[in-house]
């Protein structure tokens, strides 16, 4: 008779399942790690007598492993201002991983409560986990980092399914494919086991085949598109906010912006928070930086930069915004042609939830500002003079599926490209900036639009409408220089752009219907 498995063995197995699934994501790219979902399903199916509590705990442990590895870089920003904030670093990762893992725990509990028998349980498991991943992307402003559907390298064949169903729908598909091998351990005949394996391989072939066919279709013929210059100055976040460094930082950006090129850039792009100052102060009449900013570009050129700006409030104070501003050099000097204020702010990074209470115990947001940032209005495409319309995404706004299509619907205007400016210097030379590049590139796939990314220390890139980084158009971590490139062409509207999350909710509804049908059949048989 087989000896019972130790509870600690099962707990470590659950933790390992989450770690394996996290390792499948870029930049690690260990795709066999996707079998962590199969292991998690196997563990949930073998929960003990108190199965709901056991299922919750095992799925929560898997989530701790998944988010612990996927988000370990989150401790890095606390060492930028180590004297005042390093003490929070040991708290940040356990709180983040443990908090996000609650969504996995609840998904495990839901699955175990409705789990059918046989092959159908894979569909139900995928529906439960994908549903709670959607909730993770929306509850308390949301944090959809490393969705299961974004495991595939952006631009690869499997990633192209995001153009059909979005990252949430692709998460459902990915979980089904990754968890299905758990069925091979069911007590069934060899013939049935072989049939199940054949179906799994066929479904995987369909995923790869669709993507390969989409990529083989090629890009549309390029039209007249602007020449873009992306500036990456490689300025460390720890040095950036020292007042004595402002002049040198400004000069570095100016020199890179004016570097000679065979083709004159139409637009020069600086990253989020490029300059360690409030832009209103730099442009004040008595500031020497206004004329220098004007002379950064030639007449007819546009300069787009990420900047902190201040605006008077009714109570006499100032509201601060994390903004993207487009300036065009005209005969009379620089003219502001577009302003976008960040809409989705980072909790604890740009504002402190329960700010008054948090400040009493010593917590404060990480921004180098007198007060937290304020959120801007809901997004719309920017339409600066002389440039095709684009959707701005500041920093982690690039994590959110549907952000661009929602902005287009508000303005009744489809942009022709996406501009993501980000300050990934906060995360140093960790996996964070590389993950961010992959996740942001999925927005290009979903919308069928090219994307330009500008970061201060990497990774900056020009990305085509299939989510692929243009050859030679990337500056990695710690690189110093510029990217000069023509804006890649846009594709036509994708199914995801037209339908949004309707396909995702259809897949979740399929999971729910299967669970309900199996439950009704089981009750009818008793």
C-alpha positions as CSV (number, residue, x, y, z in Angstrom):
1,X,0.0,0.0,0.0
2,X,1.4,3.4,-1.0
3,X,2.5,5.7,1.8
4,X,0.6,9.0,2.2
5,X,2.4,12.0,0.9
6,X,3.7,14.4,3.6
7,X,1.7,17.7,3.8
8,X,5.0,19.6,3.6
9,X,5.8,17.8,0.4
10,X,2.5,18.9,-1.1
11,X,3.1,22.5,0.1
12,X,6.6,22.6,-1.4
13,X,5.1,21.1,-4.6
14,X,2.5,23.9,-4.8
15,X,5.2,26.6,-4.3
16,X,7.3,24.9,-7.0
17,X,4.3,24.8,-9.4
18,X,4.1,28.6,-9.1
19,X,7.9,29.1,-9.5
20,X,7.9,26.9,-12.6
21,X,5.1,28.8,-14.2
22,X,6.9,32.1,-13.5
23,X,10.1,30.7,-15.0
24,X,8.3,30.2,-18.3
25,X,7.9,34.0,-18.7
26,X,10.5,36.1,-20.5
27,X,13.3,36.9,-19.8
28,X,13.7,33.4,-18.3
29,X,11.8,31.7,-21.1
30,X,11.8,28.2,-19.6
31,X,8.6,27.1,-21.4
32,X,8.5,23.6,-19.8
33,X,7.7,25.6,-16.7
34,X,4.2,25.9,-18.0
35,X,3.7,22.4,-16.6
36,X,3.5,24.1,-13.3
37,X,-0.2,24.7,-14.1
38,X,-0.6,20.9,-14.6
39,X,1.0,20.3,-11.2
40,X,-1.2,22.8,-9.6
41,X,-4.3,21.2,-11.1
42,X,-3.1,17.8,-9.9
43,X,-2.6,19.2,-6.4
44,X,-6.0,20.8,-6.3
45,X,-7.7,17.5,-7.4
46,X,-6.0,15.8,-4.5
47,X,-7.0,18.3,-1.7
48,X,-7.7,16.6,1.6
49,X,-11.0,16.2,3.6
50,X,-11.2,19.9,4.2
51,X,-10.8,20.3,0.5
52,X,-11.9,23.9,0.1
53,X,-9.4,25.2,2.7
54,X,-6.7,22.9,1.3
55,X,-7.4,24.0,-2.2
56,X,-7.2,27.7,-1.3
57,X,-3.9,27.2,0.6
58,X,-2.2,25.2,-2.2
59,X,-3.3,27.7,-4.9
60,X,-2.2,30.6,-2.7
61,X,1.2,29.0,-2.2
62,X,1.5,28.5,-6.0
63,X,0.7,32.2,-6.3
64,X,3.3,33.1,-3.8
65,X,5.9,31.3,-5.9
66,X,4.7,32.8,-9.1
67,X,4.5,36.4,-8.0
68,X,7.6,36.1,-5.7
69,X,9.8,35.2,-8.7
70,X,7.9,37.4,-11.2
71,X,7.9,40.5,-9.1
72,X,11.2,40.2,-7.1
73,X,12.5,43.3,-8.8
74,X,9.9,45.3,-6.7
75,X,12.4,45.7,-3.9
76,X,14.9,47.6,-6.1
77,X,13.1,51.0,-6.0
78,X,13.4,51.1,-2.2
79,X,17.2,51.3,-2.5
80,X,17.1,54.4,-4.7
81,X,16.6,56.5,-1.5
82,X,18.0,53.8,0.8
83,X,18.4,56.0,3.8
84,X,14.7,56.7,4.1
85,X,13.1,53.8,2.3
86,X,15.3,50.7,2.4
87,X,13.6,49.5,5.5
88,X,10.4,48.9,3.5
89,X,12.1,46.6,1.0
90,X,11.9,43.4,3.1
91,X,8.2,44.1,3.6
92,X,7.4,45.0,0.0
93,X,8.0,41.6,-1.7
94,X,6.2,39.4,0.9
95,X,3.2,41.8,0.9
96,X,3.1,42.0,-2.9
97,X,3.5,38.3,-3.6
98,X,1.2,37.2,-0.7
99,X,-1.4,39.8,-1.7
100,X,-1.5,39.0,-5.4
101,X,-1.5,35.3,-4.5
102,X,-4.9,35.7,-2.8
103,X,-6.4,35.8,-6.3
104,X,-4.9,32.4,-7.1
105,X,-6.0,31.1,-3.7
106,X,-9.6,32.2,-4.5
107,X,-9.4,30.7,-8.0
108,X,-8.3,27.4,-6.4
109,X,-11.2,27.5,-3.9
110,X,-13.7,28.3,-6.7
111,X,-12.4,25.5,-8.9
112,X,-12.5,22.9,-6.1
113,X,-16.0,24.0,-5.2
114,X,-17.4,23.3,-8.7
115,X,-14.8,20.9,-10.1
116,X,-16.3,18.2,-12.4
117,X,-14.8,14.8,-13.2
118,X,-12.8,13.8,-16.2
119,X,-11.4,16.0,-19.0
120,X,-13.9,18.9,-18.3
121,X,-12.1,19.9,-15.1
122,X,-9.2,21.4,-17.2
123,X,-11.7,23.8,-18.8
124,X,-13.2,24.7,-15.5
125,X,-9.8,25.2,-13.9
126,X,-8.8,27.5,-16.7
127,X,-12.0,29.5,-16.4
128,X,-11.5,29.9,-12.6
129,X,-7.9,31.0,-12.8
130,X,-8.4,33.2,-15.8
131,X,-11.4,34.9,-14.1
132,X,-9.3,35.8,-11.1
133,X,-6.5,37.0,-13.2
134,X,-8.9,39.4,-14.9
135,X,-9.9,40.5,-11.4
136,X,-6.2,41.0,-10.5
137,X,-6.0,43.3,-13.4
138,X,-9.0,45.4,-12.3
139,X,-9.4,45.4,-8.4
140,X,-7.9,48.4,-6.7
141,X,-6.7,50.0,-10.0
142,X,-5.3,46.6,-11.0
143,X,-1.9,45.1,-11.5
144,X,-1.9,42.7,-14.5
145,X,1.8,41.9,-14.4
146,X,2.8,38.6,-16.1
147,X,-0.6,37.4,-17.1
148,X,-0.4,33.7,-18.0
149,X,-1.3,34.5,-21.6
150,X,1.8,36.7,-21.8
151,X,4.1,33.8,-21.1
152,X,4.9,33.6,-24.8
153,X,7.6,35.9,-26.1
154,X,5.8,38.8,-27.7
155,X,6.1,38.6,-31.5
156,X,6.3,34.8,-31.4
157,X,3.7,32.6,-33.2
158,X,1.7,31.8,-30.0
159,X,1.5,35.4,-28.9
160,X,-0.4,36.4,-32.1
161,X,-3.6,34.9,-30.6
162,X,-3.8,38.1,-28.5
163,X,-5.0,39.8,-31.7
164,X,-8.1,37.6,-31.5
165,X,-8.9,37.3,-27.8
166,X,-6.5,39.7,-26.0
167,X,-4.1,38.8,-23.2
168,X,-6.9,37.6,-20.9
169,X,-8.4,35.3,-23.5
170,X,-4.9,34.0,-24.3
171,X,-4.5,33.4,-20.6
172,X,-7.5,31.0,-20.7
173,X,-6.1,29.2,-23.7
174,X,-2.6,29.0,-22.2
175,X,-3.9,27.6,-18.9
176,X,-5.9,24.9,-20.8
177,X,-2.9,23.8,-22.8
178,X,-0.5,23.9,-19.8
179,X,-2.8,22.2,-17.3
180,X,-4.1,19.5,-19.7
181,X,-1.1,17.1,-19.1
182,X,-2.5,16.5,-15.6
183,X,-5.2,14.4,-17.3
184,X,-2.5,11.9,-18.4
185,X,-2.3,10.8,-14.8
186,X,-5.9,9.8,-14.6
187,X,-6.8,6.1,-14.2
188,X,-7.8,5.6,-17.9
189,X,-6.9,3.1,-20.6
190,X,-3.7,3.6,-22.7
191,X,-5.8,4.2,-25.7
192,X,-7.7,7.0,-24.0
193,X,-4.5,8.5,-22.6
194,X,-3.0,8.5,-26.1
195,X,-6.1,10.1,-27.5
196,X,-5.9,12.9,-24.9
197,X,-2.3,13.5,-25.7
198,X,-3.1,13.7,-29.4
199,X,-5.8,16.3,-28.7
200,X,-3.4,18.4,-26.6
201,X,-0.8,18.4,-29.3
202,X,-3.4,19.3,-31.9
203,X,-4.5,22.3,-29.9
204,X,-0.9,23.4,-29.4
205,X,-0.4,23.0,-33.2
206,X,-3.4,25.2,-33.8
207,X,-2.1,27.9,-31.6
208,X,1.3,27.9,-33.3
209,X,-0.2,27.5,-36.7
210,X,-2.5,30.5,-36.5
211,X,0.4,32.7,-35.3
212,X,2.7,31.4,-38.0
213,X,0.1,32.1,-40.7
214,X,-0.5,35.6,-39.3
215,X,3.2,36.4,-39.3
216,X,3.7,35.0,-42.7
217,X,1.1,37.4,-44.0
218,X,3.6,40.2,-43.6
219,X,3.2,43.9,-42.9
220,X,1.3,46.2,-45.1
221,X,3.3,48.4,-47.5
222,X,4.8,51.2,-45.6
223,X,3.6,54.7,-46.4
224,X,5.0,58.1,-45.6
225,X,5.9,57.7,-41.9
226,X,7.8,60.0,-39.6
227,X,11.4,59.5,-38.7
228,X,11.6,58.9,-35.0
229,X,14.5,59.3,-32.6
230,X,14.4,57.7,-29.2
231,X,16.9,59.0,-26.6
232,X,18.2,56.7,-23.9
233,X,20.7,58.6,-21.7
234,X,21.4,55.8,-19.2
235,X,21.1,58.0,-16.1
236,X,20.9,56.0,-12.9
237,X,17.9,56.7,-10.7
238,X,20.0,57.0,-7.6
239,X,21.9,60.0,-9.1
240,X,19.1,61.6,-11.0
241,X,17.4,63.6,-8.3
242,X,20.4,65.4,-6.9
243,X,19.9,69.1,-7.8
244,X,23.6,69.5,-8.7
245,X,23.1,66.9,-11.5
246,X,20.3,68.7,-13.4
247,X,22.6,70.7,-15.7
248,X,24.6,67.7,-16.7
249,X,21.5,65.5,-17.2
250,X,19.9,68.2,-19.4
251,X,23.0,68.6,-21.5
252,X,23.2,64.8,-22.0
253,X,19.7,64.7,-23.4
254,X,20.4,67.7,-25.6
255,X,23.6,66.3,-27.1
256,X,21.9,63.0,-27.9
257,X,18.9,64.7,-29.4
258,X,21.1,66.7,-31.7
259,X,23.4,63.9,-32.7
260,X,23.9,64.0,-36.5
261,X,21.9,61.4,-38.5
262,X,21.6,60.5,-42.3
263,X,17.9,61.3,-42.1
264,X,16.7,64.3,-40.0
265,X,14.3,63.1,-37.3
266,X,10.7,64.4,-37.4
267,X,10.2,63.7,-33.7
268,X,12.6,63.3,-30.7
269,X,11.4,61.3,-27.8
270,X,12.7,61.5,-24.2
271,X,11.5,59.0,-21.6
272,X,9.2,59.3,-18.6
273,X,10.5,61.8,-16.0
274,X,13.5,62.5,-18.1
275,X,14.5,65.6,-16.2
276,X,14.7,65.8,-12.4
277,X,12.5,68.9,-12.1
278,X,9.0,70.2,-12.5
279,X,8.7,71.3,-16.1
280,X,6.9,74.5,-15.1
281,X,10.0,75.6,-13.3
282,X,12.3,74.8,-16.2
283,X,10.1,76.8,-18.6
284,X,9.7,79.8,-16.2
285,X,10.7,83.2,-17.9
286,X,13.8,83.5,-15.7
287,X,15.0,79.9,-16.2
288,X,18.0,79.3,-18.5
289,X,16.5,75.9,-19.5
290,X,13.6,77.2,-21.6
291,X,15.8,78.6,-24.4
292,X,18.0,75.4,-24.2
293,X,14.9,73.2,-24.5
294,X,13.8,75.3,-27.6
295,X,17.2,74.8,-29.2
296,X,17.1,71.1,-28.7
297,X,15.0,70.7,-31.8
298,X,15.0,72.5,-35.2
299,X,12.0,74.4,-36.7
300,X,9.4,71.9,-37.7
301,X,10.6,69.2,-35.3
302,X,8.7,67.9,-32.4
303,X,10.1,67.0,-29.0
304,X,8.0,64.6,-26.8
305,X,9.1,64.1,-23.3
306,X,7.9,62.7,-20.0
307,X,7.8,65.4,-17.3
308,X,6.4,66.2,-13.9
309,X,4.1,69.2,-14.0
310,X,2.2,71.2,-11.5
311,X,-1.2,72.8,-11.6
312,X,-2.8,75.2,-9.1
313,X,-5.7,73.7,-7.0
314,X,-8.8,75.5,-5.8
315,X,-7.5,75.4,-2.2
316,X,-4.3,77.2,-3.2
317,X,-2.1,74.2,-3.3
318,X,-0.6,72.4,-6.3
319,X,-1.7,69.2,-8.0
320,X,1.2,67.3,-9.5
321,X,0.9,65.2,-12.7
322,X,3.1,62.6,-14.3
323,X,2.7,63.9,-17.9
324,X,3.7,63.4,-21.5
325,X,4.1,66.7,-23.3
326,X,4.7,67.4,-27.0
327,X,6.5,70.6,-28.0
328,X,6.8,71.7,-31.6
329,X,9.5,74.2,-32.6
330,X,7.8,77.1,-34.6
331,X,8.9,80.5,-35.6
332,X,8.0,82.0,-32.2
333,X,9.6,79.3,-30.2
334,X,8.3,76.1,-28.6
335,X,4.6,75.5,-28.8
336,X,2.8,72.8,-26.7
337,X,0.8,70.7,-29.1
338,X,-0.3,67.9,-26.8
339,X,-0.4,67.1,-23.1
340,X,-1.4,63.7,-21.5
341,X,-1.6,63.3,-17.8
342,X,-1.1,59.7,-16.6
343,X,-4.5,58.1,-15.8
344,X,-3.5,54.9,-14.0
345,X,-1.2,55.7,-11.2
346,X,1.0,53.1,-9.4
347,X,-0.2,52.4,-5.9
348,X,2.7,53.0,-3.4
349,X,4.9,54.3,-6.2
350,X,3.0,57.4,-7.3
351,X,0.4,57.7,-4.6
352,X,-0.1,56.1,-1.2
353,X,-3.5,54.4,-0.6
354,X,-4.9,55.5,2.7
355,X,-2.3,58.2,2.6
356,X,-3.0,59.8,6.0
357,X,-3.0,56.5,7.8
358,X,0.1,55.2,5.9
359,X,2.1,58.3,6.7
360,X,1.5,57.9,10.4
361,X,3.4,54.6,10.4
362,X,6.2,56.0,8.1
363,X,5.1,54.8,4.7
364,X,5.2,57.2,1.8
365,X,5.1,57.0,-2.0
366,X,8.4,56.7,-3.9
367,X,8.0,59.9,-6.0
368,X,10.5,62.7,-5.5
369,X,7.7,65.3,-5.2
370,X,6.2,67.4,-2.4
371,X,3.0,65.4,-2.7
372,X,1.5,62.4,-4.4
373,X,0.6,62.5,-8.1
374,X,-3.0,63.2,-9.2
375,X,-4.6,61.1,-11.9
376,X,-5.4,62.7,-15.2
377,X,-8.6,62.3,-17.2
378,X,-9.5,59.0,-19.0
379,X,-7.1,58.5,-22.0
380,X,-7.7,59.6,-25.5
381,X,-5.3,59.6,-28.5
382,X,-2.9,62.6,-28.7
383,X,-3.0,64.5,-32.0
384,X,0.1,66.8,-32.0
385,X,0.6,69.0,-35.1
386,X,2.7,67.4,-37.8
387,X,2.5,63.8,-36.4
388,X,0.1,60.9,-36.8
389,X,-2.3,60.4,-33.8
390,X,-0.9,58.2,-31.1
391,X,-2.0,56.7,-27.8
392,X,0.3,57.7,-24.9
393,X,1.0,55.0,-22.3
394,X,3.0,56.1,-19.3
395,X,5.0,53.4,-17.5
396,X,2.8,50.6,-16.3
397,X,-0.3,51.8,-18.2
398,X,1.3,49.5,-20.9
399,X,0.2,46.5,-18.8
400,X,-3.5,47.0,-19.3
401,X,-5.2,45.3,-22.2
402,X,-7.8,47.5,-23.8
403,X,-6.3,50.8,-22.8
404,X,-5.8,52.0,-26.3
405,X,-9.1,50.8,-27.8
406,X,-11.0,52.5,-24.9
407,X,-9.2,55.8,-25.6
408,X,-10.0,55.4,-29.4
409,X,-13.7,54.8,-28.6
410,X,-13.9,57.9,-26.4
411,X,-12.4,60.1,-29.1
412,X,-13.9,58.2,-32.1
413,X,-10.4,58.2,-33.5
414,X,-8.1,55.2,-34.1
415,X,-4.5,56.1,-33.4
416,X,-1.8,54.9,-35.9
417,X,0.8,54.1,-33.2
418,X,1.3,53.7,-29.5
419,X,4.0,55.6,-27.5
420,X,5.0,54.1,-24.2
421,X,7.4,56.2,-22.1
422,X,8.6,54.6,-18.9
423,X,11.1,55.1,-16.2
424,X,12.3,51.5,-15.7
425,X,15.5,52.9,-14.2
426,X,13.7,52.4,-10.8
427,X,14.3,48.6,-11.3
428,X,18.0,48.7,-12.0
429,X,19.5,45.7,-13.9
430,X,16.9,43.2,-12.8
431,X,14.4,41.2,-14.8
432,X,11.8,43.9,-14.4
433,X,12.6,46.1,-17.4
434,X,12.9,43.0,-19.7
435,X,9.6,41.7,-18.5
436,X,8.1,45.1,-19.0
437,X,9.2,45.2,-22.6
438,X,7.5,41.8,-23.3
439,X,4.3,42.8,-21.6
440,X,4.1,46.2,-23.3
441,X,4.6,44.6,-26.7
442,X,1.4,42.6,-26.3
443,X,-0.5,45.9,-26.6
444,X,0.9,46.2,-30.1
445,X,-0.3,42.7,-31.0
446,X,-3.8,43.3,-29.5
447,X,-4.4,46.6,-31.4
448,X,-2.4,45.9,-34.6
449,X,-0.5,49.1,-34.0
450,X,3.3,49.7,-33.8
451,X,4.7,50.8,-30.5
452,X,7.7,53.1,-29.6
453,X,9.2,52.6,-26.1
454,X,11.4,55.2,-24.5
455,X,13.1,54.5,-21.2
456,X,16.1,56.2,-19.5
457,X,18.2,53.1,-18.9
458,X,16.6,50.4,-21.1
459,X,14.8,48.7,-22.6
460,X,13.9,51.2,-25.3
461,X,12.7,49.8,-28.6
462,X,10.7,50.3,-31.8
463,X,8.1,47.5,-32.0
464,X,6.0,46.5,-35.0
465,X,2.3,45.8,-35.1
466,X,3.0,42.1,-34.5
467,X,4.8,42.7,-31.2
468,X,8.3,42.2,-32.7
469,X,11.2,44.5,-31.9
470,X,12.5,45.9,-35.2
471,X,15.9,44.5,-36.0
472,X,18.6,46.8,-34.7
473,X,16.1,49.1,-33.1
474,X,16.6,48.3,-29.5
475,X,18.7,49.7,-26.6
476,X,19.2,47.2,-23.8
477,X,19.8,47.7,-20.1
478,X,22.6,50.1,-19.5
479,X,23.0,51.2,-23.2
480,X,23.6,54.8,-24.0
481,X,22.6,56.3,-27.3
482,X,19.6,56.8,-29.7
483,X,17.4,54.8,-31.9
484,X,16.6,56.3,-35.3
485,X,13.8,54.5,-37.2
486,X,10.9,55.0,-39.4
487,X,7.6,54.4,-37.6
488,X,6.4,50.9,-38.7
489,X,3.0,50.7,-40.5
490,X,-0.2,49.9,-38.6
491,X,-2.4,46.9,-39.5
492,X,-6.1,47.0,-39.9
493,X,-8.3,46.8,-36.8
494,X,-7.9,43.4,-35.1
495,X,-10.8,41.3,-33.7
496,X,-9.7,42.2,-30.2
497,X,-9.8,45.9,-31.1
498,X,-13.4,45.5,-32.3
499,X,-14.7,43.1,-29.6
500,X,-12.5,43.8,-26.6
501,X,-13.0,41.2,-23.8
502,X,-16.1,39.6,-25.3
503,X,-14.1,36.6,-26.5
504,X,-12.6,36.2,-23.1
505,X,-15.9,36.3,-21.3
506,X,-17.2,33.8,-23.8
507,X,-14.5,31.4,-22.8
508,X,-15.1,32.0,-19.1
509,X,-18.9,31.4,-19.8
510,X,-17.9,28.1,-21.5
511,X,-16.1,27.0,-18.4
512,X,-19.1,28.0,-16.2
513,X,-21.5,26.1,-18.5
514,X,-19.4,23.0,-18.4
515,X,-19.2,23.1,-14.7
516,X,-22.9,23.6,-14.4
517,X,-23.7,20.8,-16.8
518,X,-21.4,18.4,-15.1
519,X,-22.9,19.3,-11.7
520,X,-26.4,18.8,-13.0
521,X,-25.5,15.5,-14.6
522,X,-23.9,14.3,-11.3
523,X,-27.0,15.4,-9.3
524,X,-29.3,13.8,-11.8
525,X,-27.5,10.5,-11.5
526,X,-27.8,10.3,-7.7
